[in-house]
Amino acid sequence: MAVSTTPPDANRPILNEDGTMDDAFRTWVNTITRESLIIGTGSPENVIDAVQGREYMDDNGASGAVKYIKRDPDISGNTARGWIAI
């Protein structure tokens, strides 16, 4: 799933005067975090909550599957289900 994410303006501060995160920077950080590759050990099925399209890499790979994609948004309301090996 290719997504274009526009980085925040490098000439603007990332913090507001009161020390809170700037809205544009917060949005960018949340987007990058939501789209980043998840790395763990073992299958993510029924373990890792994620949105549809998210990718997971098994750093052990002993199960024969190394990379997974979240194909289904949820199964019976469970967002930790719906992963498939690719």
C-alpha positions in Angstrom: 0.0 0.0 0.0 1.9 3.1 -1.2 1.0 6.2 0.6 2.5 9.6 0.0 3.2 11.5 3.3 4.2 15.1 3.2 6.8 16.0 5.8 6.2 19.1 7.9 7.8 22.4 6.9 11.5 22.2 8.1 11.4 26.0 8.6 8.7 25.8 11.2 9.3 24.8 14.9 7.9 21.4 15.9 6.8 22.7 19.3 4.4 25.5 20.1 5.3 28.2 22.6 3.6 26.3 25.4 5.7 23.2 24.7 2.9 21.2 23.0 3.6 19.5 19.6 2.7 21.6 16.5 -0.5 20.2 14.8 1.2 19.6 11.5 4.1 17.8 13.1 1.8 15.7 15.3 -0.2 14.7 12.2 3.0 13.7 10.4 4.3 11.7 13.4 1.0 9.9 13.8 0.9 9.0 10.1 4.5 7.7 10.0 3.9 5.7 13.2 0.7 4.2 11.8 2.3 3.2 8.5 5.7 1.9 9.7 6.6 -1.8 9.5 5.9 -3.8 12.7 8.7 -6.2 13.6 8.2 -9.0 16.1 8.7 -12.7 16.8 6.1 -15.2 15.6 2.8 -14.7 13.8 0.9 -11.5 14.4 -2.5 -13.3 14.1 -4.6 -12.7 17.2 -1.7 -10.8 18.8 -1.1 -7.5 17.0 -3.9 -5.0 16.6 -3.6 -3.1 13.4 -5.4 -1.3 10.6 -5.9 -2.9 7.2 -2.8 -2.7 5.0 -0.3 -2.7 7.8 2.8 -4.9 7.4 4.5 -7.1 9.9 7.9 -8.9 9.8 8.6 -12.0 11.9 12.3 -11.6 12.9 12.5 -15.3 13.7 11.1 -16.7 10.5 11.1 -20.2 12.0 7.4 -20.8 11.1 8.2 -20.5 7.3 6.5 -17.2 7.1 8.5 -14.0 7.4 6.2 -11.2 6.3 2.5 -10.6 6.8 0.0 -8.1 5.7 -3.2 -7.1 7.5 -5.8 -8.1 4.8 -9.0 -7.8 6.8 -9.8 -4.8 8.9 -11.2 -7.1 11.6 -12.7 -10.6 12.1 -15.8 -10.6 14.4 -14.7 -7.1 15.7 -11.2 -8.3 16.6 -8.6 -6.0 15.0 -5.8 -8.4 15.9 -7.2 -10.9 13.4 -7.0 -10.8 9.6 -3.3 -11.2 9.0 -2.0 -13.3 6.1 1.5 -14.5 5.2 2.9 -13.0 2.0 
